[in-house]
Amino acid sequence: MADLELDGLSCRFGAVVALDGLTFTVPSGHVVGFLGPNGAGKTTTMRAIFGLTDLDGGTVRWEGVPVGPATRRRFGYMPEERGLYPNMLVADQVEYLGRLHGLDGRSAARATRRWLERLEVADRARSKVESLSHGNQQRVQLAAALVHDPEVLVLDEPLAGLDPAGIDTIGEVLVEQARSGRCVLFSSHQLDLVENVCESVAIIDHGRLVASGSVDELATSGPRRLAVRVEGDRQGRWARDLPGVSLSEVDGGEVRLVLDAATDSDVVLDAARAAGHVTQFVFERRRLSEVFREAVGR
Amino acid sequence: MKALPLVVAALVVATIVRLRRRRGGRGGAAARPSPFAALWEGSRTLRAHLGDRRLLGDMGLVAGREVRERLRGRVFRVVTAILFLVVAAAVVIPTVHTGAPRATRVGVVAGSPALDAELHAAATSAGTAARLVGEPGIGVARTALGEGRLDVVVEGSQRLVVLDPIAATDTSATARFVRVAASALGLARAFARAGLTPTQAVTVARARPLPIQSIHPGKHARTASETTALLGVVLVFIVLTQYLTWTLMGVMEEKASRVVEVLLATVRPVQLLAGKVVGIGVVALVQAVALVAFALVLAKAVGSNLVHGEAPVVVVATLVWLVLGYAFYSWVYAAAGSLAERQDQVQSLALPLSAPLIFGYIVSLTSVGSGSASLLVKVLAYLPPTAPFAMPTLVGFGDVVWWQFGASVAVTLLSTLVVAQLAARVYRTAVLRTGSRVRLRELRSSSPR
């Protein structure tokens, strides 16, 4: 399977370091969330993939080969600020961008109709872009990024400002694209949405990768966390003296425990049973927002 | 009259700016189909049959979009309609002034060959012609006058009869004829009473004033080719102003809307820049050729002198310099557009850019108005920023030979190549830059994409 590799990307704007040896891979078949605080270098990275930023160092590779103009024709891009001609008709605009990506006229027209219907804006095909709502402009923008059936899809904040229906539609499309073998990389500050849509994430800060991996890995990485309820011991006295176990929180009878790496959870379960009837014994996942805060340190 | 071209040009430029502002401020309603859009839709089938080949690659696609969008735009339609009206007026109005006047219908009672000769001579002096109708008596002649079949009645050498009093301010052909005929016939009667022989009377009547000689030469009447050059200079100015503004605004709008990021993700900057320049240029050329063809056909139909003598040569020279002028300036305007992100920045850039354009236009126009090519015009004809106005002016005066024309073309073409390279460098560096200005050092170090 083909991967998009970002290898040691470095970029400096005067005294500001935008990218500092950034390295990560977007595997095909995956939706990868690209996270980071404002100014972390997300947009610069995406622009670098399309040659829109002059890099001081590093390489972007696709299928193991450095990306050039011909390869970029097979990529789809949706910038953060809407990249559409305000006065142009919706269908003409999508078709035009399809042709610039190498489609012939008939194929571009066919693909335009298909994507406008899929993204539920076919009824606005003969309207000017400026007459559309923000959400519909976003859908048209996505249609423009998808019209040439790209192998790599790079989207900068595609979910920003969308209503729940729009988020669902665009989220479904991104997952469909990944399932059909495409690389999908998108940035967002809506971490709950990212958690729902993405298989994996890359988190950057100050132009460096600070965490990456599948959402499951990141959510379950680090010390294991347990939430336990024992009838007759709402204060968790049974767990206070267990070796390798620290009690982090007691909340309404639910006791939250953090286990050392060497501690066997069965030992904890046995101790709980000995104290009373166990009504809850659950390993807790970290939310992506917790992972993010830990990774960027704020 | 001298100020007329300036006024026309100012009106058209103001209309362009006004319409652009209105378009920018309009809430986007669904677009209405236009005749141009219908034409484009109709051509889809033909293009599909031709296999949809991309003749000029990405640049051709970009140029095609420019052509489509410009033809579809309201600004283009309104300005084109105005220009056609202006051209029609410029061609037709002079012929109305110079057209042959209707002959004055003169009823003659008790006429004679000598009286007829006097009346024809009076008509010629009045700048008209007389159609003499013999009448049997004054009563019949008055009736014909009252019924509008005659304009004036001459009763022998006694009197002239008209329907209404002739006002002092009346400059109609009939009024002029009546004044001259009354004076001439009165003079003839006075000569007869003074006892002059017919020969003496003719000698006195043909007396001419002494010639007046001036030290400085007088202004000669404008020739057809000079008139054509005048119209050509105005046309070049209007078309260049309109389409260069489009280029400037078009590049700025692509940058401001960030659509340039999407485009440059798949198209090289130089392809995008060249496509825009070529696309808008094609629209400009088509409009100019249509206007000139319309002017020539109309001139032929109404008998205008625009199609006589050297005028067609001036027309061709004007079109050549329209293309060369656009080619030279369009790169500069496109590069300037890439430096701007907002309307106010565009306006501050447009003023210095248009200064040489306006200078060349005014100097050339003044030269045509004065009837001779000044040394300044002869110099400006070889400088690329002003040659599009000055060289057609020299052609209109017949003050240029083929190799001089060719030398000026060569200088402009070479300059255009240099300017295009510099413009591409500025565009490449600036069009993706937001927030901060591009410095010269960055232009030198920018890598080609």
Interface residues (C-beta under 8 A of the other chain):
Chain A: R47 F50 G51 L52 T53 D54 P69 R72 R73 F75 Y77 M78 P79 E81 R82 G83 L84 Y85 P86 N87 M88 L89 D92 Y96 L97 R99 L100 H101 D104 G105 R106 R126 S127 K128 V129 E130 S131 L132 A144
Chain B: R23 G27 G28 A29 A30 A31 R44 R47 A48 D52 R54 D58 L61 V62 R65 R68 E69 G73 E253 E254 S257 R258 V259 V260 E261 V262 L263 L264 A265 T266 V267 R268 L432 S446 S447 R449
